[in-house]
Amino acid sequence: MSFKYSVGENSKLVDETIKKLGEENVVERIWKKDHTVWSNDPTEISNRLGWLDSVDVTGRSVKEINEFVDEVREAGFTHALLMGMGGSSLAPEVFRLTFGVKEGYLDLSVLDSTHPEVVMDYAKKLNPATTLYIVSTKSGGTVETFSFMKFFYNYVLHILGNEEVGKHFVAITDPGSGLQKVAEELKFRKIFLNDPNIGGRFSALSLFGIVPAALVGVDIEKFLSLAKDETLNCKKSGKEISQNVAAIAGAIIGALGNKGIDKLTYIISPKFSYIGAWIEQLIAESTGKIGKGILPVDLESIEAPEFYSSDRLFVYIKLKDDSTYDSKVEKLKSAGFPILELELEHKLELGMQFFLWEFATAVTGWVMQIQPYDQPNVEQAKIVARKMMNAYQEKGKLPELTPAFEEKGIKVYGDVKSKSIDKVLESFLADCKSGKSYVAIQAYLNPTKETTDALQKLRTLIQKKYKVATTLGFGPRFLHSTGQLHKGDAGNGYFIQFTSGIEEDLPIPENPGEESTAITFGILIKAQALGDRQALIDNKRKVITIDLGSNVINSLRQL
């Protein structure tokens, strides 16, 4: 891997930050697991630094993992469905999309949407007889993951019967979690217990990432060996600090972030681009708190320099033989934008990138005086959503919002000046400031390709018209990713929340193996959207909610 950077007029600031990094022995102190790098209070730091050892710790499980993979292949499994949220689901998805599926291994799908159409689609698409269902959650109590597990356990039980069902389920969790207990009771085929001293978003190189990687046929021994090389690079300091790419990158991101250059925009070779969603969670959830934050911008349309403002720092991650974005990046560099450039030899360097960005994030936290390992605002939306679901169970309905206006089958909620669908977004974004603000599209919709393309088109129109950074996230997936930053940062975001009508709902069983049900996936996703909206409002964020009705694509075209 090669690395270079250009920071223009910020070079003095960057040099001073790197010098301070050495003077305060930050690299050495991180490796000594010294919590005072980030805070005098060790809470949620001391028990979160296991990621530093994850390559070695996971390496000790390679034989067990490979034997398990051989066992399920011999048992006739051809597909796997991983059910998880945030750190439990993002790395497995990156492995599957980056490497594909080796012949004879299991084709892995990841379920992290509570939209009933998505859940039903996987139920119809996958044959339970040849599918392995992986329940992945650190805490063992994530509401979405447990809802998926209960639904699919009952679904498989109904088709294959009591004797077979447990053989089709695997758990990845922390020791002593609620999931471990349930998995033992239900006789799951395998329970992988992870190092509990690793936070979810730092878990890519732990069992949460490596078990799914092995299932799709990644050579995990070679993969971890390359990742090990990066851990050694991340120990370099003093005269060798220039070889510690992660520390230098973290110092630059933090130093520029303190100056308001806080929109970290990723440009990644198409075949490697899937890592962007994983980096997005890592940086957003680690730095977006106490009124500060780095906004990672993933999969934004790459435009000419005139469509960007002074709040951008670009990161160009390219594969050696790929020149797709070279000319666009050169134009941005010529226009004076700060850029970090990493060139990779091959895709197996993914493991190196996982560790590099984890270490860089730790250093960014030190520079910005942010504790990277907690997530103080994540629980807010969950608490409100739980209240909504409790209200539903008591009264049989969720709280109803009163629309500001309704037109063409579209309902708009929020404090809006315009009462016209054609003008509503223009009105909402009227005081959006280029160089400071950002626009986050939050879609509580079925993430089909058609819907994603329509939302990306809308996103690009906003990006070019207002010259602001834009992000797109599907709910509730983004709640476990950028949701922390949305409520914990400096408050410069404009949030456009999309919901829709649900044609066909699915019940969530109260317990695995039982028929009784008190809530549905449609109610859950609606409660999550309402809960997130209220949490944004409580944090004085600018938010508009648009219900697109039954024809999502047509309604998006209207907007």
C-alpha distance (Angstrom), angle and dihedral (degrees) to the residues before:
residue distance angle dihedral
M1 . . .
S2 3.78 . .
F3 3.81 124.4 .
K4 3.77 135.4 -167.1
Y5 3.77 135.2 158.2
S6 3.79 140.6 -165.9
V7 3.79 120.1 -161.2
G8 3.83 100.8 166.2
E9 3.79 113.9 -162.3
N10 3.81 90.0 8.5
S11 3.82 94.4 66.6
K12 3.84 94.3 103.2
L13 3.83 91.1 51.7
V14 3.81 91.6 47.5
D15 3.83 92.7 47.6
E16 3.81 90.6 50.9
T17 3.82 91.6 49.3
I18 3.83 92.4 50.0
K19 3.83 89.5 47.7
K20 3.82 90.4 51.4
L21 3.82 89.0 48.3
G22 3.79 87.9 61.5
E23 3.80 97.2 39.9
E24 3.81 91.9 54.1
N25 3.85 92.7 44.3
V26 3.80 89.6 -127.9
V27 3.83 96.2 160.7
E28 3.81 92.8 50.4
R29 3.80 91.9 45.0
I30 3.81 92.6 51.2
W31 3.81 89.7 53.6
K32 3.82 89.8 48.5
K33 3.83 86.5 54.4
D34 3.80 90.9 -121.3
H35 3.82 105.1 174.0
T36 3.85 91.1 -161.1
V37 3.83 88.5 77.5
W38 3.81 84.4 80.6
S39 3.81 108.6 13.0
N40 3.79 143.2 -3.2
D41 3.80 86.9 -127.9
P42 3.85 111.7 78.1
T43 3.84 93.0 -159.5
E44 3.82 111.5 127.3
I45 3.82 90.8 0.0
S46 3.80 107.1 68.8
N47 3.81 91.6 51.9
R48 3.84 94.0 42.6
L49 3.81 103.4 59.7
G50 3.82 98.2 84.9
W51 3.83 88.7 105.5
L52 3.81 88.1 79.2
D53 3.82 88.5 67.2
S54 3.80 98.1 33.5
V55 3.82 95.8 107.6
D56 3.83 92.1 56.2
V57 3.81 95.0 38.7
T58 3.82 93.4 49.0
G59 3.80 89.6 44.0
R60 3.79 88.4 65.0
S61 3.83 88.7 60.8
V62 3.82 97.5 49.4
K63 3.84 94.0 101.6
E64 3.83 91.9 48.2
I65 3.82 92.1 47.4
N66 3.81 94.1 48.4
E67 3.82 91.7 47.5
F68 3.81 89.2 51.5
V69 3.82 91.7 49.9
D70 3.82 91.0 49.8
E71 3.81 89.7 49.0
V72 3.82 95.3 53.6
R73 3.80 92.3 43.6
E74 3.81 90.2 52.6
A75 3.82 89.3 47.2
G76 3.82 88.6 61.6
F77 3.80 101.5 -104.7
T78 3.81 112.2 153.6
H79 3.83 101.5 167.1
A80 3.80 138.3 39.5
L81 3.80 129.9 -161.7
L82 3.79 113.6 -158.5
M83 3.79 114.2 -158.2
G84 3.79 114.1 -161.8
M85 3.79 146.5 108.5
G86 3.80 134.3 -123.7
G87 3.79 114.0 -24.1
S88 3.81 91.7 11.8
S89 3.80 94.6 56.6
L90 3.81 109.0 26.8
A91 3.83 99.9 67.4
P92 3.86 93.3 46.4
E93 3.81 88.8 51.1
V94 3.83 90.5 50.8
F95 3.83 90.7 51.8
R96 3.81 93.0 50.3
L97 3.81 95.5 45.6
T98 3.82 95.7 41.9
F99 3.81 99.5 45.1
G100 3.80 103.2 23.1
V101 3.82 116.7 -152.3
K102 3.80 122.9 -49.6
E103 3.80 113.1 -132.6
G104 3.80 111.3 -85.8
Y105 3.80 94.3 17.5
L106 3.81 129.9 105.7
D107 3.79 122.0 -79.7
L108 3.80 104.2 -130.8
S109 3.82 125.3 -147.4
V110 3.80 123.7 -176.2
L111 3.81 122.4 -143.3
D112 3.82 114.1 -160.7
S113 3.80 102.1 140.0
T114 3.80 123.6 92.2
H115 3.80 91.0 -160.0
P116 3.84 104.3 125.6
E117 3.82 92.3 -136.3
V118 3.82 90.0 59.0
V119 3.82 93.4 47.7
M120 3.81 91.3 47.4
D121 3.80 91.3 47.4
Y122 3.83 91.0 58.7
A123 3.80 91.3 45.1
K124 3.82 90.1 54.8
K125 3.80 97.0 38.4
L126 3.81 100.8 49.9
N127 3.81 124.8 64.4
P128 3.84 106.7 -134.6
A129 3.82 90.9 -149.1
T130 3.83 91.4 66.0
T131 3.83 100.7 26.7
L132 3.79 127.6 99.4
Y133 3.82 113.2 -152.7
I134 3.82 113.2 -149.0
V135 3.81 116.6 -162.1
S136 3.79 107.1 -161.1
T137 3.81 123.5 -176.3
K138 3.79 131.9 132.9
S139 3.80 96.1 -152.3
G140 3.78 93.5 39.0
G141 3.78 90.8 -138.0
T142 3.83 107.0 74.9
V143 3.83 104.5 143.8
E144 3.82 95.6 -140.1
T145 3.82 94.5 46.8
F146 3.80 93.4 46.9
S147 3.82 91.0 47.7
F148 3.82 90.3 53.0
M149 3.81 90.9 47.1
K150 3.83 94.3 50.7
F151 3.80 92.1 47.0
F152 3.82 95.8 48.7
Y153 3.80 94.4 39.9
N154 3.81 89.3 57.4
Y155 3.81 91.2 42.2
V156 3.83 92.8 53.2
L157 3.82 91.8 40.5
H158 3.81 90.1 55.1
I159 3.82 92.4 51.3
L160 3.83 103.9 34.6
G161 3.81 103.1 25.2
N162 3.79 136.1 -128.0
E163 3.82 97.5 -63.2
E164 3.82 94.9 55.3
V165 3.79 106.3 33.9
G166 3.83 98.8 82.0
K167 3.82 91.5 52.5
H168 3.80 88.7 64.6
F169 3.82 96.4 56.4
V170 3.80 131.8 80.5
A171 3.82 128.6 180.0
I172 3.80 129.3 -150.7
T173 3.79 110.1 -171.9
D174 3.80 146.9 122.8
P175 3.83 120.8 -75.8
G176 3.80 112.2 -88.6
S177 3.81 94.9 15.6
G178 3.80 123.9 142.8
L179 3.80 89.1 -109.0
Q180 3.82 93.0 56.6
K181 3.81 89.5 56.1
V182 3.82 93.5 47.4
A183 3.83 92.6 44.8
E184 3.81 90.8 53.0
E185 3.81 92.1 48.5
L186 3.81 92.3 48.4
K187 3.83 92.3 45.1
F188 3.81 97.5 -122.0
R189 3.82 114.0 -162.8
K190 3.82 91.7 -118.1
I191 3.80 139.4 2.1
F192 3.81 117.2 -158.4
L193 3.82 112.0 -162.0
N194 3.78 113.2 -156.1
D195 3.82 130.5 -153.6
P196 3.84 101.1 -82.5
N197 3.83 91.8 -148.8
I198 3.80 93.0 76.0
G199 3.81 123.2 90.4
G200 3.80 116.4 -134.3
R201 3.80 98.1 -108.9
F202 3.84 91.1 49.3
S203 3.83 93.0 50.9
A204 3.84 103.1 91.5
L205 3.82 93.4 108.9
S206 3.79 93.8 42.8
L207 3.82 126.9 81.5
F208 3.83 89.2 -76.7
G209 3.80 89.7 69.8
I210 3.79 105.0 22.4
V211 3.83 99.8 52.8
P212 3.86 92.3 56.8
A213 3.83 89.3 42.7
A214 3.82 90.5 56.4
L215 3.82 90.9 48.7
V216 3.84 91.8 60.1
G217 3.82 90.2 47.9
V218 3.82 104.7 -98.4
D219 3.81 112.2 157.3
I220 3.80 92.6 -118.7
E221 3.81 94.6 -175.5
K222 3.82 91.9 58.0
F223 3.79 90.8 39.1
L224 3.81 93.1 54.6
S225 3.81 90.7 43.7
L226 3.83 90.3 59.7
A227 3.80 90.6 44.6
K228 3.82 87.5 52.7
D229 3.83 88.8 58.5
E230 3.80 89.0 58.1
T231 3.81 92.6 49.8
L232 3.82 87.3 56.9
N233 3.83 90.8 49.4
C234 3.80 88.4 51.7
K235 3.82 90.1 59.3
K236 3.79 92.9 61.1
S237 3.80 115.7 111.6
G238 3.82 140.9 145.5
K239 3.81 110.4 35.7
E240 3.83 89.8 -1.6
I241 3.83 95.5 53.4
S242 3.83 91.7 108.3
Q243 3.83 87.7 65.5
N244 3.81 90.8 55.7
V245 3.80 96.7 87.8
A246 3.82 93.6 176.0
A247 3.81 93.5 53.8
I248 3.83 92.8 46.4
A249 3.84 92.0 46.9
G250 3.82 91.3 47.9
A251 3.81 91.2 48.9
I252 3.82 92.0 50.7
I253 3.83 94.3 46.0
G254 3.82 91.2 49.0
A255 3.80 96.1 43.9
L256 3.82 94.0 48.9
G257 3.80 90.8 40.6
N258 3.81 89.8 58.7
K259 3.83 87.4 55.5
G260 3.81 93.3 53.8
I261 3.82 94.6 -98.5
D262 3.78 86.3 123.6
K263 3.84 105.9 136.6
L264 3.82 101.7 98.5
T265 3.80 102.1 -162.5
Y266 3.81 118.6 -163.7
I267 3.80 123.6 -149.4
I268 3.81 107.8 -177.0
S269 3.82 133.4 176.6
P270 3.84 106.7 -96.8
K271 3.83 94.7 -117.7
F272 3.83 90.6 51.9
S273 3.81 98.9 35.5
Y274 3.81 95.6 104.8
I275 3.81 91.3 81.1
G276 3.82 88.2 69.8
A277 3.81 93.7 79.9
W278 3.82 90.4 51.6
I279 3.84 93.3 48.6
E280 3.82 88.8 46.8
Q281 3.81 92.0 61.0
L282 3.80 93.7 42.1
I283 3.80 95.2 53.7
A284 3.82 99.7 33.9
E285 3.79 95.9 49.4
S286 3.81 93.9 40.2
T287 3.82 98.8 47.7
G288 3.83 105.5 25.0
K289 3.80 103.6 92.9
I290 3.83 145.5 86.2
G291 3.81 90.2 38.5
K292 3.82 94.1 -56.1
G293 3.78 134.9 91.6
I294 3.79 151.1 147.4
L295 3.81 111.3 -124.6
P296 3.83 109.3 -145.2
V297 3.81 110.0 -150.2
D298 3.80 113.3 -154.8
L299 3.84 129.5 -178.1
E300 3.80 94.7 0.6
S301 3.80 114.7 154.7
I302 3.83 109.0 -93.2
E303 3.78 105.8 -125.1
A304 3.82 138.8 175.4
P305 3.85 116.4 -73.4
E306 3.83 93.9 -101.0
F307 3.82 90.0 69.3
Y308 3.82 93.2 62.8
S309 3.78 132.7 73.7
S310 3.79 137.2 -146.7
D311 3.83 93.6 -87.4
R312 3.83 94.0 74.7
L313 3.81 129.8 107.7
F314 3.81 111.3 177.9
V315 3.81 126.7 -149.1
Y316 3.80 115.4 -161.7
I317 3.82 113.1 -164.7
K318 3.79 109.2 -179.0
L319 3.77 135.8 173.9
K320 3.82 110.8 -125.2
D321 3.80 96.9 -113.2
D322 3.81 96.0 42.3
S323 3.80 121.5 92.9
T324 3.83 98.2 165.9
Y325 3.80 95.1 124.3
D326 3.83 101.7 23.2
S327 3.82 96.5 107.8
K328 3.83 93.6 45.3
V329 3.80 91.1 49.5
E330 3.82 91.0 48.6
K331 3.81 89.8 54.5
L332 3.82 91.0 51.2
K333 3.81 90.2 48.4
S334 3.81 91.9 48.5
A335 3.81 88.7 51.1
G336 3.83 88.4 59.0
F337 3.80 101.0 -107.2
P338 3.83 114.7 151.3
I339 3.81 110.4 -110.5
L340 3.81 136.7 -175.2
E341 3.82 112.2 -157.0
L342 3.80 124.7 -162.4
E343 3.79 121.0 179.4
L344 3.81 117.0 -164.3
E345 3.81 127.2 -158.5
H346 3.83 95.2 -145.0
K347 3.80 144.6 -17.2
L348 3.82 94.2 -92.4
E349 3.81 85.9 74.3
L350 3.80 85.2 78.0
G351 3.82 88.7 100.4
M352 3.80 90.1 55.0
Q353 3.80 89.2 51.5
F354 3.81 91.9 50.7
F355 3.80 91.6 55.6
L356 3.80 94.3 38.5
W357 3.80 93.0 57.1
E358 3.80 92.8 43.5
F359 3.80 90.2 54.8
A360 3.83 92.8 41.6
T361 3.81 89.2 53.1
A362 3.80 90.7 51.7
V363 3.83 89.9 52.9
T364 3.82 92.2 45.5
G365 3.81 87.9 55.0
W366 3.82 89.8 54.4
V367 3.83 92.7 49.5
M368 3.82 93.6 48.0
Q369 3.82 94.4 39.1
I370 3.80 91.4 -120.3
Q371 3.81 125.9 141.9
P372 3.85 100.9 -127.7
Y373 3.81 99.7 -165.3
D374 3.80 105.4 63.6
Q375 3.83 129.9 68.2
P376 3.82 106.6 -155.8
N377 3.81 96.4 173.2
V378 3.81 100.2 43.8
E379 3.79 92.8 82.2
Q380 3.83 93.1 54.2
A381 3.80 96.8 74.3
K382 3.82 90.4 41.5
I383 3.82 91.9 54.3
V384 3.81 92.8 50.9
A385 3.83 91.2 45.1
R386 3.82 90.0 51.3
K387 3.82 90.3 51.5
M388 3.81 88.8 50.9
M389 3.82 91.7 51.3
N390 3.81 91.7 46.9
A391 3.81 88.8 51.7
Y392 3.80 89.3 50.1
Q393 3.80 91.8 52.2
E394 3.81 91.1 49.3
K395 3.82 99.8 41.6
G396 3.80 103.1 21.6
K397 3.82 93.8 -120.1
L398 3.78 141.5 68.6
P399 3.84 121.5 -116.3
E400 3.79 109.4 -81.3
L401 3.81 121.4 -132.5
T402 3.79 119.9 -147.2
P403 3.82 111.7 -125.6
A404 3.81 118.8 -126.9
F405 3.81 85.8 -139.9
E406 3.81 142.8 -24.5
E407 3.78 127.7 -140.2
K408 3.83 136.6 161.0
G409 3.82 90.9 -0.1
I410 3.81 91.5 -55.1
K411 3.83 122.0 117.5
V412 3.81 120.9 -156.2
Y413 3.81 123.1 -158.1
G414 3.78 126.3 -169.7
D415 3.76 143.1 48.5
V416 3.81 100.4 -43.6
K417 3.79 127.9 162.4
S418 3.80 96.2 -160.1
K419 3.80 120.6 67.4
S420 3.80 93.4 -165.6
I421 3.82 125.9 94.3
D422 3.82 90.1 -143.9
K423 3.81 91.8 57.5
V424 3.81 104.4 28.4
L425 3.83 97.7 97.7
E426 3.81 92.1 42.6
S427 3.78 88.6 52.5
F428 3.83 93.3 46.5
L429 3.81 92.4 49.6
A430 3.82 95.7 41.2
D431 3.83 95.5 113.6
C432 3.82 95.5 36.4
K433 3.85 106.8 136.4
S434 3.80 121.3 -140.0
G435 3.80 110.3 -133.9
K436 3.80 92.9 26.9
S437 3.83 114.9 38.1
Y438 3.78 129.3 66.5
V439 3.81 132.5 -164.4
A440 3.81 120.5 -135.2
I441 3.81 119.1 -164.9
Q442 3.81 109.7 -154.8
A443 3.79 111.4 -167.5
Y444 3.82 118.2 -167.4
L445 3.80 87.3 -175.0
N446 3.80 139.4 110.7
P447 3.85 101.4 -79.8
T448 3.81 96.6 -132.7
K449 3.81 119.2 158.7
E450 3.81 91.0 -109.8
T451 3.82 92.5 52.4
T452 3.82 92.3 44.4
D453 3.82 91.6 50.6
A454 3.83 91.7 49.1
L455 3.82 91.6 49.6
Q456 3.82 91.5 46.7
K457 3.79 89.2 52.6
L458 3.82 90.8 51.8
R459 3.82 89.4 45.6
T460 3.82 92.2 53.8
L461 3.82 92.1 48.6
I462 3.83 89.4 53.9
Q463 3.82 92.3 44.5
K464 3.83 92.8 52.7
K465 3.80 97.8 39.9
Y466 3.81 97.2 48.4
K467 3.84 99.9 24.6
V468 3.81 90.3 -132.0
A469 3.80 132.6 133.0
T470 3.80 113.3 -97.0
T471 3.80 132.6 -162.0
L472 3.80 133.0 -170.8
G473 3.78 124.5 -155.2
F474 3.80 133.9 169.5
G475 3.79 116.9 -136.4
P476 2.93 137.0 -88.3
R477 3.83 88.1 10.2
F478 3.82 94.0 67.9
L479 3.82 91.9 50.7
H480 3.82 86.0 73.4
S481 3.80 91.0 45.9
T482 3.80 123.0 28.8
G483 3.82 94.2 5.5
Q484 3.82 91.5 92.3
L485 3.81 92.6 54.7
H486 3.81 92.9 46.2
K487 3.80 90.9 62.7
G488 3.81 101.2 28.1
D489 3.83 105.4 45.0
A490 3.82 130.4 85.5
G491 3.82 92.4 -69.8
N492 3.82 100.4 -111.1
G493 3.80 95.3 129.8
Y494 3.81 128.9 111.7
F495 3.80 110.0 -155.3
I496 3.79 122.9 -152.5
Q497 3.80 108.3 -171.2
F498 3.81 118.6 -165.1
T499 3.79 125.0 -163.1
S500 3.80 131.7 167.4
G501 3.76 143.4 -165.6
I502 3.81 115.9 -84.1
E503 3.79 115.2 -131.8
E504 3.80 100.2 -169.3
D505 3.80 123.1 19.8
L506 3.81 130.5 -159.4
P507 3.83 127.3 -146.4
I508 3.82 120.4 -125.1
P509 3.84 110.7 -139.4
E510 3.80 114.4 -125.7
N511 3.81 90.3 -135.4
P512 3.81 135.1 8.5
G513 3.79 110.9 -93.6
E514 3.81 93.9 18.7
E515 3.79 128.1 103.3
S516 3.82 98.1 -146.9
T517 3.80 117.1 108.0
A518 3.79 133.8 -179.8
I519 3.80 102.4 177.8
T520 3.81 141.6 26.4
F521 3.80 134.9 -137.8
G522 3.81 88.6 -112.2
I523 3.81 90.7 56.8
L524 3.82 91.3 45.0
I525 3.83 95.2 53.5
K526 3.81 91.2 44.1
A527 3.83 91.0 50.2
Q528 3.82 89.4 48.9
A529 3.82 91.6 52.1
L530 3.82 91.5 47.9
G531 3.81 91.2 45.6
D532 3.80 93.5 50.4
R533 3.81 91.6 46.3
Q534 3.80 91.0 52.7
A535 3.82 92.3 46.4
L536 3.82 89.8 52.8
I537 3.81 90.9 49.3
D538 3.82 91.2 47.2
N539 3.81 87.8 55.0
K540 3.84 89.8 50.5
R541 3.81 94.0 -111.4
K542 3.81 122.8 156.3
V543 3.81 106.9 -111.1
I544 3.79 137.1 167.6
T545 3.81 123.9 -174.1
I546 3.79 119.8 -152.4
D547 3.79 120.5 -171.7
L548 3.80 105.8 -155.8
G549 3.81 94.2 -162.8
S550 3.79 120.9 -145.1
N551 3.83 99.7 -36.5
V552 3.80 103.7 59.9
I553 3.82 99.0 173.6
N554 3.79 94.8 46.4
S555 3.81 91.1 48.2
L556 3.82 91.8 50.1
R557 3.81 89.0 52.1
Q558 3.82 89.0 53.3
L559 3.80 89.3 55.4
